[in-house]
């Protein structure tokens, strides 16, 4: 399998992971799966030199990380009460 074909499959996998993440009712699972899918899209975008794809998905990675930190902090605060 050549490199271009491999990256094409990474793009397909990223699409599937993001689609599955949007079907999650648990927000934590949604954020984790979406984070993974967005990271795959960042790698895909860089590999095929589609820098807008990489940039938007890098921003999504940051958003997912932010909200995961918020979720885990809230859980820690409510557990200590």
Secondary structure, 3 states (H helix, E strand, C coil): CCHHHHHHHHHHHHHHHHHHHCCCCCHHHHHHHHHHHHHHHHHHHHHCCCHHHHHHHHHHHHHHHHHHHHHHHHHHHHHHC
